[in-house]
Amino acid sequence: MNVSVGAKTDVGRVRSGNEDSYLVDAPLFVVADGMGGHTGGEVASSTAIEMITETSRSTPPANIEALETYVKQANEAIWNKAQEDSSLHGMGTTCTLLHVEGSTVHIAHVGDSRAYLSRKGELSQITEDHTLVERMVREGRLAREDAPNHPQRSIITRALGVDSQVEVDTTSIEVLAGDRVLVCSDGLSSMLDDSKIQGLLESEGDAQQTAERLIEAANEAGGEDNITVVVLDFDREGQQDTIARPEEVPYPPPVREETVPAASANDDDVEDEDGSEQPRGRWGRRIATLLIALALLGGLIYFGSSYALDRMWFVGATDEGQVAVFNGLPEEVLGLNLREVAEESDVTLDDLSATYRSRVEAGVKAESKEDALQKIENMAEQSRQFDGGDG
């Protein structure tokens, strides 16, 4: 299948530097949106791109599991770099990686950058945002139409580099002639709704013209963050095949566009009175919100600029009284429920002694999912030794 590619990144109208990075290294395509201040974010996203490029060239992707490995190795590289340099503590990045194999597109994804499919006038989001708001929508606690305006819409729950390990979403789709696939940072999706994005993807322009028009539209809407887009056209009429097949020619060098910071009336806001540069824009707001939440919890856990909720576990009870392993926090933060059931057990609150019931209702912290399951088993066994009494 013939594929045409267009790609572009832009600093936007508010930020002073570009923390996004992207890769066009056929048949691999990646968008990474860095966080952790200008220096940390740029280092995190560029490290992800460099690591994926290096790994894929030494071990070309044989299956979708290879893509997951690429992303996990990028996570490890970012994490290690942050441990070695205290100025980079807390840095992280999203990562949405595509591998085109004939009419199949394989995807590995972490964070809130997105992959979309545009087909016959309809736009569908392929990836799932790893954000607090998306979790609330999935649990039925927030209506989908209210999500774009929710005050916590910028809080992400998963990113590369904030922990030594990361969970990676993978999926595959089949594309048809005439399809367009878009990969973008949230600098695009936060500025343009799906109907606007689809309208631009339906344009008659080629892939590169479409990528440039998407950037322009995001800037016209405010350009509050860095904006990066990669557009893939599959067998669109009049377009030539621009993907270099690895069996035909060597891999071309990766593309990572450097953007000169745009002049802005708000640029003076970047520096404090002492001249030090501070994180700003949407990632800055994410960091601030998360630090407030951590402060309310007594500052027990601090990841610098990101808080990996998906790496926290506890034993609790469902509304039906079933003892379960939960992912997230037992406490509410700013009135928000930051937890979801990871696995229910066969144990109920009625099976536990009064002491254990009260502990579970409050939430018993655990080091891992396995540790939580072991705690449930231990509490149930000790309760049985008390003959089910309240001792």
MIGU-138317 format. One record per residue (C-alpha): x, y, z; residue in three letters. Coordinates in steps of 0.5 Angstrom, whole numbers. Example, Ala and Ser with C-alpha at 12.3 -4.5 7.8 and 13.67 -1.06 7.14 Angstrom:
<nodes>
<node c1="25" c2="-9" c3="16" r="ALA"/>
<node c1="27" c2="-2" c3="14" r="SER"/>
</nodes>
This chain:
<nodes>
<node c1="0" c2="0" c3="0" r="MET"/>
<node c1="3" c2="7" c3="-2" r="ASN"/>
<node c1="4" c2="12" c3="4" r="VAL"/>
<node c1="5" c2="19" c3="4" r="SER"/>
<node c1="8" c2="22" c3="10" r="VAL"/>
<node c1="7" c2="30" c3="13" r="GLY"/>
<node c1="10" c2="32" c3="19" r="ALA"/>
<node c1="11" c2="39" c3="23" r="LYS"/>
<node c1="13" c2="41" c3="30" r="THR"/>
<node c1="12" c2="48" c3="33" r="ASP"/>
<node c1="13" c2="52" c3="39" r="VAL"/>
<node c1="6" c2="55" c3="39" r="GLY"/>
<node c1="4" c2="62" c3="42" r="ARG"/>
<node c1="5" c2="62" c3="49" r="VAL"/>
<node c1="11" c2="57" c3="51" r="ARG"/>
<node c1="18" c2="60" c3="50" r="SER"/>
<node c1="21" c2="53" c3="48" r="GLY"/>
<node c1="19" c2="47" c3="45" r="ASN"/>
<node c1="19" c2="40" c3="49" r="GLU"/>
<node c1="16" c2="36" c3="43" r="ASP"/>
<node c1="20" c2="31" c3="39" r="SER"/>
<node c1="18" c2="27" c3="33" r="TYR"/>
<node c1="21" c2="21" c3="29" r="LEU"/>
<node c1="20" c2="20" c3="22" r="VAL"/>
<node c1="24" c2="14" c3="21" r="ASP"/>
<node c1="20" c2="9" c3="16" r="ALA"/>
<node c1="17" c2="5" c3="18" r="PRO"/>
<node c1="17" c2="8" c3="25" r="LEU"/>
<node c1="13" c2="14" c3="27" r="PHE"/>
<node c1="13" c2="17" c3="34" r="VAL"/>
<node c1="11" c2="23" c3="37" r="VAL"/>
<node c1="14" c2="25" c3="44" r="ALA"/>
<node c1="11" c2="31" c3="49" r="ASP"/>
<node c1="16" c2="32" c3="54" r="GLY"/>
<node c1="15" c2="35" c3="61" r="MET"/>
<node c1="19" c2="37" c3="67" r="GLY"/>
<node c1="21" c2="44" c3="65" r="GLY"/>
<node c1="24" c2="47" c3="59" r="HIS"/>
<node c1="31" c2="43" c3="60" r="THR"/>
<node c1="28" c2="37" c3="63" r="GLY"/>
<node c1="22" c2="36" c3="58" r="GLY"/>
<node c1="26" c2="37" c3="52" r="GLU"/>
<node c1="31" c2="32" c3="54" r="VAL"/>
<node c1="26" c2="27" c3="56" r="ALA"/>
<node c1="23" c2="27" c3="49" r="SER"/>
<node c1="29" c2="27" c3="45" r="SER"/>
<node c1="32" c2="21" c3="49" r="THR"/>
<node c1="26" c2="17" c3="48" r="ALA"/>
<node c1="27" c2="19" c3="40" r="ILE"/>
<node c1="34" c2="17" c3="40" r="GLU"/>
<node c1="33" c2="11" c3="44" r="MET"/>
<node c1="27" c2="8" c3="40" r="ILE"/>
<node c1="32" c2="10" c3="34" r="THR"/>
<node c1="38" c2="6" c3="36" r="GLU"/>
<node c1="34" c2="0" c3="39" r="THR"/>
<node c1="30" c2="-1" c3="32" r="SER"/>
<node c1="36" c2="0" c3="28" r="ARG"/>
<node c1="39" c2="-6" c3="32" r="SER"/>
<node c1="33" c2="-10" c3="33" r="THR"/>
<node c1="28" c2="-9" c3="27" r="PRO"/>
<node c1="21" c2="-10" c3="30" r="PRO"/>
<node c1="19" c2="-17" c3="28" r="ALA"/>
<node c1="12" c2="-16" c3="32" r="ASN"/>
<node c1="8" c2="-11" c3="36" r="ILE"/>
<node c1="11" c2="-14" c3="43" r="GLU"/>
<node c1="18" c2="-11" c3="40" r="ALA"/>
<node c1="15" c2="-4" c3="40" r="LEU"/>
<node c1="13" c2="-5" c3="47" r="GLU"/>
<node c1="20" c2="-7" c3="48" r="THR"/>
<node c1="22" c2="0" c3="45" r="TYR"/>
<node c1="18" c2="4" c3="49" r="VAL"/>
<node c1="20" c2="1" c3="56" r="LYS"/>
<node c1="27" c2="1" c3="54" r="GLN"/>
<node c1="26" c2="9" c3="52" r="ALA"/>
<node c1="23" c2="9" c3="59" r="ASN"/>
<node c1="29" c2="6" c3="63" r="GLU"/>
<node c1="34" c2="11" c3="59" r="ALA"/>
<node c1="30" c2="17" c3="61" r="ILE"/>
<node c1="29" c2="14" c3="68" r="TRP"/>
<node c1="37" c2="13" c3="69" r="ASN"/>
<node c1="39" c2="19" c3="66" r="LYS"/>
<node c1="34" c2="23" c3="71" r="ALA"/>
<node c1="38" c2="19" c3="77" r="GLN"/>
<node c1="45" c2="21" c3="74" r="GLU"/>
<node c1="43" c2="28" c3="74" r="ASP"/>
<node c1="39" c2="32" c3="80" r="SER"/>
<node c1="37" c2="38" c3="75" r="SER"/>
<node c1="33" c2="33" c3="71" r="LEU"/>
<node c1="29" c2="29" c3="77" r="HIS"/>
<node c1="22" c2="29" c3="75" r="GLY"/>
<node c1="23" c2="29" c3="68" r="MET"/>
<node c1="18" c2="25" c3="63" r="GLY"/>
<node c1="15" c2="25" c3="56" r="THR"/>
<node c1="9" c2="22" c3="53" r="THR"/>
<node c1="10" c2="17" c3="47" r="CYS"/>
<node c1="6" c2="15" c3="42" r="THR"/>
<node c1="9" c2="10" c3="37" r="LEU"/>
<node c1="7" c2="7" c3="30" r="LEU"/>
<node c1="10" c2="2" c3="26" r="HIS"/>
<node c1="7" c2="1" c3="19" r="VAL"/>
<node c1="7" c2="-6" c3="16" r="GLU"/>
<node c1="3" c2="-7" c3="9" r="GLY"/>
<node c1="-4" c2="-5" c3="11" r="SER"/>
<node c1="-3" c2="-6" c3="18" r="THR"/>
<node c1="-1" c2="0" c3="23" r="VAL"/>
<node c1="2" c2="-3" c3="30" r="HIS"/>
<node c1="1" c2="2" c3="36" r="ILE"/>
<node c1="5" c2="3" c3="42" r="ALA"/>
<node c1="3" c2="8" c3="47" r="HIS"/>
<node c1="4" c2="12" c3="54" r="VAL"/>
<node c1="1" c2="18" c3="56" r="GLY"/>
<node c1="-4" c2="23" c3="53" r="ASP"/>
<node c1="-1" c2="24" c3="46" r="SER"/>
<node c1="-6" c2="21" c3="41" r="ARG"/>
<node c1="-7" c2="17" c3="35" r="ALA"/>
<node c1="-13" c2="18" c3="30" r="TYR"/>
<node c1="-16" c2="15" c3="24" r="LEU"/>
<node c1="-20" c2="19" c3="19" r="SER"/>
<node c1="-24" c2="14" c3="15" r="ARG"/>
<node c1="-30" c2="16" c3="10" r="LYS"/>
<node c1="-31" c2="23" c3="14" r="GLY"/>
<node c1="-31" c2="20" c3="21" r="GLU"/>
<node c1="-26" c2="21" c3="26" r="LEU"/>
<node c1="-24" c2="16" c3="31" r="SER"/>
<node c1="-19" c2="16" c3="37" r="GLN"/>
<node c1="-15" c2="10" c3="37" r="ILE"/>
<node c1="-11" c2="11" c3="43" r="THR"/>
<node c1="-13" c2="12" c3="50" r="GLU"/>
<node c1="-11" c2="18" c3="54" r="ASP"/>
<node c1="-8" c2="16" c3="60" r="HIS"/>
<node c1="-11" c2="22" c3="64" r="THR"/>
<node c1="-15" c2="23" c3="71" r="LEU"/>
<node c1="-21" c2="26" c3="67" r="VAL"/>
<node c1="-21" c2="20" c3="62" r="GLU"/>
<node c1="-21" c2="15" c3="68" r="ARG"/>
<node c1="-27" c2="19" c3="71" r="MET"/>
<node c1="-30" c2="18" c3="64" r="VAL"/>
<node c1="-29" c2="11" c3="64" r="ARG"/>
<node c1="-32" c2="10" c3="71" r="GLU"/>
<node c1="-38" c2="14" c3="69" r="GLY"/>
<node c1="-36" c2="19" c3="74" r="ARG"/>
<node c1="-36" c2="25" c3="69" r="LEU"/>
<node c1="-40" c2="26" c3="62" r="ALA"/>
<node c1="-35" c2="25" c3="56" r="ARG"/>
<node c1="-38" c2="32" c3="54" r="GLU"/>
<node c1="-36" c2="35" c3="60" r="ASP"/>
<node c1="-29" c2="32" c3="60" r="ALA"/>
<node c1="-25" c2="38" c3="55" r="PRO"/>
<node c1="-27" c2="43" c3="60" r="ASN"/>
<node c1="-26" c2="40" c3="67" r="HIS"/>
<node c1="-21" c2="43" c3="72" r="PRO"/>
<node c1="-17" c2="37" c3="72" r="GLN"/>
<node c1="-16" c2="35" c3="65" r="ARG"/>
<node c1="-9" c2="36" c3="64" r="SER"/>
<node c1="-7" c2="31" c3="70" r="ILE"/>
<node c1="-4" c2="25" c3="67" r="ILE"/>
<node c1="-3" c2="18" c3="70" r="THR"/>
<node c1="2" c2="15" c3="66" r="ARG"/>
<node c1="9" c2="18" c3="63" r="ALA"/>
<node c1="16" c2="15" c3="61" r="LEU"/>
<node c1="21" c2="17" c3="66" r="GLY"/>
<node c1="17" c2="18" c3="72" r="VAL"/>
<node c1="19" c2="11" c3="75" r="ASP"/>
<node c1="23" c2="5" c3="73" r="SER"/>
<node c1="18" c2="1" c3="70" r="GLN"/>
<node c1="12" c2="3" c3="66" r="VAL"/>
<node c1="6" c2="0" c3="63" r="GLU"/>
<node c1="5" c2="0" c3="55" r="VAL"/>
<node c1="-2" c2="0" c3="51" r="ASP"/>
<node c1="-1" c2="-4" c3="45" r="THR"/>
<node c1="-6" c2="-5" c3="39" r="THR"/>
<node c1="-6" c2="-6" c3="32" r="SER"/>
<node c1="-11" c2="-3" c3="26" r="ILE"/>
<node c1="-12" c2="-5" c3="19" r="GLU"/>
<node c1="-12" c2="1" c3="14" r="VAL"/>
<node c1="-16" c2="2" c3="8" r="LEU"/>
<node c1="-14" c2="6" c3="1" r="ALA"/>
<node c1="-16" c2="13" c3="3" r="GLY"/>
<node c1="-15" c2="13" c3="10" r="ASP"/>
<node c1="-11" c2="18" c3="14" r="ARG"/>
<node c1="-8" c2="17" c3="21" r="VAL"/>
<node c1="-6" c2="23" c3="25" r="LEU"/>
<node c1="-1" c2="22" c3="31" r="VAL"/>
<node c1="-1" c2="29" c3="35" r="CYS"/>
<node c1="1" c2="32" c3="42" r="SER"/>
<node c1="-4" c2="35" c3="46" r="ASP"/>
<node c1="-2" c2="42" c3="44" r="GLY"/>
<node c1="-7" c2="40" c3="38" r="LEU"/>
<node c1="-12" c2="36" c3="41" r="SER"/>
<node c1="-13" c2="41" c3="47" r="SER"/>
<node c1="-14" c2="47" c3="42" r="MET"/>
<node c1="-18" c2="43" c3="37" r="LEU"/>
<node c1="-24" c2="39" c3="38" r="ASP"/>
<node c1="-25" c2="33" c3="34" r="ASP"/>
<node c1="-30" c2="36" c3="29" r="SER"/>
<node c1="-25" c2="41" c3="27" r="LYS"/>
<node c1="-19" c2="36" c3="27" r="ILE"/>
<node c1="-23" c2="32" c3="22" r="GLN"/>
<node c1="-25" c2="38" c3="18" r="GLY"/>
<node c1="-18" c2="39" c3="16" r="LEU"/>
<node c1="-16" c2="32" c3="15" r="LEU"/>
<node c1="-22" c2="32" c3="10" r="GLU"/>
<node c1="-18" c2="37" c3="6" r="SER"/>
<node c1="-15" c2="36" c3="-1" r="GLU"/>
<node c1="-8" c2="38" c3="1" r="GLY"/>
<node c1="-3" c2="33" c3="1" r="ASP"/>
<node c1="0" c2="30" c3="8" r="ALA"/>
<node c1="5" c2="35" c3="9" r="GLN"/>
<node c1="0" c2="41" c3="7" r="GLN"/>
<node c1="-5" c2="38" c3="12" r="THR"/>
<node c1="0" c2="37" c3="18" r="ALA"/>
<node c1="2" c2="45" c3="17" r="GLU"/>
<node c1="-5" c2="47" c3="16" r="ARG"/>
<node c1="-7" c2="43" c3="23" r="LEU"/>
<node c1="-1" c2="47" c3="26" r="ILE"/>
<node c1="-4" c2="53" c3="24" r="GLU"/>
<node c1="-11" c2="52" c3="26" r="ALA"/>
<node c1="-8" c2="50" c3="33" r="ALA"/>
<node c1="-4" c2="57" c3="34" r="ASN"/>
<node c1="-10" c2="61" c3="31" r="GLU"/>
<node c1="-14" c2="57" c3="37" r="ALA"/>
<node c1="-9" c2="60" c3="42" r="GLY"/>
<node c1="-3" c2="56" c3="41" r="GLY"/>
<node c1="-2" c2="55" c3="49" r="GLU"/>
<node c1="3" c2="49" c3="48" r="ASP"/>
<node c1="8" c2="46" c3="43" r="ASN"/>
<node c1="4" c2="43" c3="37" r="ILE"/>
<node c1="7" c2="37" c3="34" r="THR"/>
<node c1="3" c2="33" c3="28" r="VAL"/>
<node c1="5" c2="27" c3="24" r="VAL"/>
<node c1="0" c2="25" c3="18" r="VAL"/>
<node c1="0" c2="19" c3="14" r="LEU"/>
<node c1="-4" c2="18" c3="8" r="ASP"/>
<node c1="-5" c2="11" c3="5" r="PHE"/>
<node c1="-7" c2="10" c3="-2" r="ASP"/>
<node c1="-10" c2="17" c3="-3" r="ARG"/>
<node c1="-11" c2="19" c3="-10" r="GLU"/>
<node c1="-5" c2="23" c3="-14" r="GLY"/>
<node c1="0" c2="21" c3="-8" r="GLN"/>
<node c1="7" c2="18" c3="-9" r="GLN"/>
<node c1="9" c2="12" c3="-4" r="ASP"/>
<node c1="14" c2="16" c3="0" r="THR"/>
<node c1="16" c2="10" c3="5" r="ILE"/>
<node c1="22" c2="7" c3="4" r="ALA"/>
<node c1="21" c2="0" c3="6" r="ARG"/>
<node c1="27" c2="-3" c3="10" r="PRO"/>
<node c1="28" c2="-9" c3="5" r="GLU"/>
<node c1="29" c2="-4" c3="-1" r="GLU"/>
<node c1="34" c2="1" c3="2" r="VAL"/>
<node c1="37" c2="3" c3="8" r="PRO"/>
<node c1="33" c2="7" c3="14" r="TYR"/>
<node c1="34" c2="14" c3="13" r="PRO"/>
<node c1="36" c2="19" c3="18" r="PRO"/>
<node c1="31" c2="20" c3="23" r="PRO"/>
<node c1="27" c2="27" c3="23" r="VAL"/>
<node c1="27" c2="32" c3="29" r="ARG"/>
<node c1="25" c2="39" c3="27" r="GLU"/>
<node c1="28" c2="44" c3="31" r="GLU"/>
<node c1="24" c2="50" c3="32" r="THR"/>
<node c1="26" c2="57" c3="34" r="VAL"/>
<node c1="22" c2="60" c3="40" r="PRO"/>
<node c1="17" c2="65" c3="37" r="ALA"/>
<node c1="16" c2="72" c3="40" r="ALA"/>
<node c1="11" c2="73" c3="45" r="SER"/>
<node c1="8" c2="78" c3="49" r="ALA"/>
<node c1="8" c2="73" c3="55" r="ASN"/>
<node c1="15" c2="71" c3="54" r="ASP"/>
<node c1="17" c2="75" c3="60" r="ASP"/>
<node c1="13" c2="71" c3="64" r="ASP"/>
<node c1="18" c2="65" c3="63" r="VAL"/>
<node c1="23" c2="68" c3="68" r="GLU"/>
<node c1="22" c2="69" c3="76" r="ASP"/>
<node c1="25" c2="76" c3="79" r="GLU"/>
<node c1="32" c2="72" c3="80" r="ASP"/>
<node c1="32" c2="70" c3="72" r="GLY"/>
<node c1="31" c2="63" c3="73" r="SER"/>
<node c1="27" c2="60" c3="68" r="GLU"/>
<node c1="20" c2="56" c3="70" r="GLN"/>
<node c1="16" c2="51" c3="67" r="PRO"/>
<node c1="10" c2="54" c3="64" r="ARG"/>
<node c1="4" c2="52" c3="60" r="GLY"/>
<node c1="0" c2="46" c3="60" r="ARG"/>
<node c1="5" c2="42" c3="63" r="TRP"/>
<node c1="7" c2="47" c3="68" r="GLY"/>
<node c1="-1" c2="47" c3="70" r="ARG"/>
<node c1="0" c2="39" c3="71" r="ARG"/>
<node c1="6" c2="40" c3="75" r="ILE"/>
<node c1="3" c2="45" c3="80" r="ALA"/>
<node c1="-4" c2="41" c3="81" r="THR"/>
<node c1="0" c2="35" c3="82" r="LEU"/>
<node c1="4" c2="38" c3="87" r="LEU"/>
<node c1="-2" c2="41" c3="91" r="ILE"/>
<node c1="-5" c2="34" c3="91" r="ALA"/>
<node c1="1" c2="31" c3="94" r="LEU"/>
<node c1="2" c2="37" c3="99" r="ALA"/>
<node c1="-5" c2="35" c3="102" r="LEU"/>
<node c1="-3" c2="28" c3="103" r="LEU"/>
<node c1="3" c2="31" c3="107" r="GLY"/>
<node c1="8" c2="30" c3="102" r="GLY"/>
<node c1="9" c2="23" c3="103" r="LEU"/>
<node c1="11" c2="22" c3="95" r="ILE"/>
<node c1="14" c2="26" c3="91" r="TYR"/>
<node c1="16" c2="25" c3="84" r="PHE"/>
<node c1="18" c2="32" c3="82" r="GLY"/>
<node c1="14" c2="34" c3="76" r="SER"/>
<node c1="9" c2="28" c3="75" r="SER"/>
<node c1="6" c2="23" c3="80" r="TYR"/>
<node c1="5" c2="16" c3="77" r="ALA"/>
<node c1="-2" c2="14" c3="80" r="LEU"/>
<node c1="-2" c2="7" c3="76" r="ASP"/>
<node c1="4" c2="5" c3="80" r="ARG"/>
<node c1="1" c2="6" c3="87" r="MET"/>
<node c1="-3" c2="0" c3="90" r="TRP"/>
<node c1="-8" c2="-1" c3="96" r="PHE"/>
<node c1="-13" c2="-6" c3="99" r="VAL"/>
<node c1="-20" c2="-3" c3="100" r="GLY"/>
<node c1="-27" c2="-5" c3="99" r="ALA"/>
<node c1="-32" c2="-4" c3="93" r="THR"/>
<node c1="-39" c2="-1" c3="94" r="ASP"/>
<node c1="-42" c2="-8" c3="95" r="GLU"/>
<node c1="-37" c2="-10" c3="100" r="GLY"/>
<node c1="-32" c2="-14" c3="96" r="GLN"/>
<node c1="-25" c2="-14" c3="98" r="VAL"/>
<node c1="-21" c2="-12" c3="92" r="ALA"/>
<node c1="-14" c2="-9" c3="90" r="VAL"/>
<node c1="-14" c2="-2" c3="88" r="PHE"/>
<node c1="-10" c2="2" c3="83" r="ASN"/>
<node c1="-9" c2="9" c3="86" r="GLY"/>
<node c1="-10" c2="13" c3="92" r="LEU"/>
<node c1="-15" c2="11" c3="98" r="PRO"/>
<node c1="-16" c2="18" c3="100" r="GLU"/>
<node c1="-19" c2="23" c3="96" r="GLU"/>
<node c1="-15" c2="29" c3="93" r="VAL"/>
<node c1="-19" c2="36" c3="92" r="LEU"/>
<node c1="-25" c2="32" c3="92" r="GLY"/>
<node c1="-23" c2="27" c3="87" r="LEU"/>
<node c1="-23" c2="20" c3="87" r="ASN"/>
<node c1="-16" c2="17" c3="84" r="LEU"/>
<node c1="-17" c2="10" c3="85" r="ARG"/>
<node c1="-20" c2="4" c3="81" r="GLU"/>
<node c1="-21" c2="-3" c3="82" r="VAL"/>
<node c1="-15" c2="-7" c3="79" r="ALA"/>
<node c1="-18" c2="-14" c3="81" r="GLU"/>
<node c1="-23" c2="-17" c3="86" r="GLU"/>
<node c1="-22" c2="-22" c3="91" r="SER"/>
<node c1="-27" c2="-28" c3="93" r="ASP"/>
<node c1="-26" c2="-25" c3="100" r="VAL"/>
<node c1="-32" c2="-20" c3="103" r="THR"/>
<node c1="-32" c2="-15" c3="109" r="LEU"/>
<node c1="-36" c2="-20" c3="112" r="ASP"/>
<node c1="-31" c2="-25" c3="112" r="ASP"/>
<node c1="-26" c2="-21" c3="116" r="LEU"/>
<node c1="-25" c2="-19" c3="123" r="SER"/>
<node c1="-28" c2="-12" c3="126" r="ALA"/>
<node c1="-20" c2="-10" c3="126" r="THR"/>
<node c1="-19" c2="-12" c3="119" r="TYR"/>
<node c1="-25" c2="-9" c3="116" r="ARG"/>
<node c1="-24" c2="-3" c3="119" r="SER"/>
<node c1="-17" c2="-3" c3="116" r="ARG"/>
<node c1="-19" c2="-5" c3="109" r="VAL"/>
<node c1="-25" c2="0" c3="109" r="GLU"/>
<node c1="-19" c2="6" c3="111" r="ALA"/>
<node c1="-15" c2="3" c3="105" r="GLY"/>
<node c1="-9" c2="-2" c3="107" r="VAL"/>
<node c1="-3" c2="1" c3="103" r="LYS"/>
<node c1="1" c2="-4" c3="99" r="ALA"/>
<node c1="8" c2="-5" c3="95" r="GLU"/>
<node c1="5" c2="-8" c3="89" r="SER"/>
<node c1="-1" c2="-12" c3="86" r="LYS"/>
<node c1="2" c2="-18" c3="88" r="GLU"/>
<node c1="3" c2="-15" c3="95" r="ASP"/>
<node c1="-4" c2="-13" c3="96" r="ALA"/>
<node c1="-7" c2="-20" c3="94" r="LEU"/>
<node c1="-2" c2="-23" c3="99" r="GLN"/>
<node c1="-5" c2="-18" c3="104" r="LYS"/>
<node c1="-12" c2="-20" c3="103" r="ILE"/>
<node c1="-10" c2="-28" c3="103" r="GLU"/>
<node c1="-7" c2="-26" c3="110" r="ASN"/>
<node c1="-12" c2="-22" c3="113" r="MET"/>
<node c1="-17" c2="-27" c3="111" r="ALA"/>
<node c1="-13" c2="-33" c3="114" r="GLU"/>
<node c1="-12" c2="-30" c3="120" r="GLN"/>
<node c1="-20" c2="-28" c3="121" r="SER"/>
<node c1="-21" c2="-35" c3="120" r="ARG"/>
<node c1="-17" c2="-37" c3="125" r="GLN"/>
<node c1="-21" c2="-33" c3="130" r="PHE"/>
<node c1="-27" c2="-37" c3="127" r="ASP"/>
<node c1="-30" c2="-31" c3="124" r="GLY"/>
<node c1="-31" c2="-27" c3="130" r="GLY"/>
<node c1="-29" c2="-20" c3="132" r="ASP"/>
<node c1="-23" c2="-21" c3="136" r="GLY"/>
</nodes>
